[in-house]
Every structure is written in C-alpha cells, then in structure tokens.
Amino acid sequence: MALIGRLFVITFAFLAACLVAGIIVVSAVLFPEFSDLGAGPVDDGALNIIIGFGFIFISGFALVPAMIIALLTEAFCIRSALVYAIGGGVVGLACYLGLVPFDTDTLRFEGIVRRHLEIMTGAGIVAGAVYWMIAGRNAGAWRQPPRPLQPPPPLPAHSPRPPSSAP
C-alpha cells in the first residue's frame, strides 16, 4: 500500500518539476522578446498557452530519463539534493542533445546553440531540486517497516491507581 502512495507522490513531483522546467525554458527563450520595451505588454493568454506547450514538451522528452533516475534513487535510498540537481541537469542536457542532429561521420553534434544548451541544463537542475523537495527527500522510505508503537510512560508514584478488576 505504501508503494502505491509513493508512486502517486513520484508522479506529482515529476509533473511539478516539468511545469517549473517548462516555465524556465519558455521564459528564458522568450526573454529577449520581453526585454524589448517597444513590443508592449505580453498577452497573458498567449503566455499561458506557450507555458502549457513548454510543460508538454519537457514532460514528453524527460519522462524516460527522469524515471530512470527516480528508479535508481528509490532503489538505493539516495536522498541527497545534490544528486537530484545533477540528475536533473543530465536529463536537461539529454533532452537538448536528443533534439540536435548527430553526425556519425565526425562523431559530433551539429548545430548546438550554447545558450539553449545552458537553458535546458539549468532548467533540469531546478527541476531536479523541485523533485527533491517534493519526493526525493523521502526516497526509499516506503520500504522501511513502520516504527512500533511505544508503550505509554509509567504513572508517577503519587498518582492514584486505577481500580483493578481483581477481587
């Protein structure tokens, strides 16, 4: 039963981390547009749609690598925030490099934009930290048996004794 609850926590944490990463990616990519004072105010409805697509994009590409990291951290009870931040950065890097063409003749990625690579890696680091705050702090705790109940403390010597049922 604890495993089922843990799966819900992991899913919620993954979706929250993807939402935060999507917001970071969209705002960082659109930042040059935001900084142009002549462009006027940004339409809130359009921004919400773009953030929604960013969330879908991030969650679709990051699902398999993030679930591998979640599986490893749950299996080995890894609860370090640094591990989750590094894992998120690696997932962000993998998501970006998965979109860049790879030339097998020269064994190089063609067309890497350094700014976009930094944005995706940074968004992954923040997403890893968000995941840690929600689910990573208790990784593997579902496997530990619950602590036994402690007996109540003894009554003080001067307190009246409860009536017993003995004659």
N, C-alpha and C positions, 0 to 999 in steps of 0.2 A: 504494500500500500504506500509505503514511503517513496518507493521508486516512481510510482505514477505521479505523486505530488511533485517530486523532483523534476520529472520530465516537463510538467507544466511551468515550473519556475525557469528551467533552462530555455524553453520556448519563449516565454515572456521576456527574459533577459536578452535573448538573441534579437527579438523584434525591436526592443527598446534600443539596443546597440545599433541596429541597422537604421533606425529612424534618426538617431543622433549623427551617425556617419553620413547619411543622406543629406541632412541639413548642412553639415560641414562642407561636403563636396559641392553642393549646389551654391551655397553662399560664397565659397572660395572661388569657384569658377565664374560666378556672376559678379564678383567684387569689382572688377574693372568697370562694369556697367553701372554698378551702384555709385561709384566714385565720380561719375560724370555728372556735374551739377546741372548741366543744360538738359539732361534727359527727363527731368521732372520726377514726380513720385512713382514708385513701383506699385502696380496693381496687386492688391493682396490676394485676390482670387487666382490670378495667374501664378503668383509666387507659391501658393498652396498646391497648385497642380504640379508645378515643377518639383517641389519638395516631395510630393507623393510619388512622382516618377523616379526621383533620386532614391527614395526608400525602396521601391520595387527593384530598381537596378542593382542597388547594393545588396539587398537580401537575396536576389537571384544568383548573383555571382559569388557571394560569400558563403552560401549555405553549406556546401560540402567541406571547404577548408575549415570553416568555423566549427562545424560539427565534429570534425576530426580532432581539433584542439580541445573542444568540450569533452569528448570521449576520453582523451588522454588525461586531462586534468581530473576528471571524475574517477577514472580508474586508479590513478596514483595519488589521489587526495592532495593535489597541488593547489595551494590556496594563496600563493604569492601574487600580489598585484603586479609586480614587475613581469612575471611570466605571462599574465594576461595581456599586458600592454605590448610586450614583444610579439606575442602570438597574434594580436590584432594588427600590428604593423606588418607582420609577414603575410597575413591574409589580405590586407590592403594592397601590398606590393604584388601578391599573386593575382589579385583581381585586375590590377592595372596591366601587368605583363601578359595576362590572358587575352587582352584586347589588342595588344601591339603585335604586328606581324613579325615572325621569326624567320630569318634567312638561314636555311640549313647548310648552304654552301660556305658561308663565312662564320656560322655559329654566332650570330649577333642579332639583337633585336633592332629592327629598322623603324625609325620614326619615333623614338622615345622623346617625349617632351618633359624636361626635368621638372617644371612647375607642376604638371599634372601628376607625375610620379610622387612628388613631395606631398601634394594634397591628398592623394589616395593613401599613402603610408601614414600621414598624420591623422587622417580620419579613422584609419584602422586602429591606431594607438588609442585614440579617445574612445572608440567603440569597445576596445578590449577593456579599458578602465570602467566603462559603464557596465559591461557584462560582469566584471569582477564585483562591482558594488551591489549588483542585484543577486547574482547566482554564484560567483566564484569564491566568495568568502566562506561558503559552506560546502565546497566541493568534496564529495565522498562521504559526507556526514550521514547520508541515508543508510549506509551500510553498517554503521555502529548501532549496537542494540541500545535501547533506551536505558537510562540510568535507573537502578532500583529505587523504590521509594524508601526514604529514610524513616525509621521509627520515630514517633514523637518523643520529645525530650522528657526525662523523668520529672515527676512533680516535685516541687520543693518540699523539704522536710516538715514545714509548719502548716502546710495546706491540709484541709480536711480531706479525708479519704472518701472516695465514692462508695456508696453502700454496695456490699457484695451480695450475691445471691446464695451464698453458703449459709447453713443454719448455725 
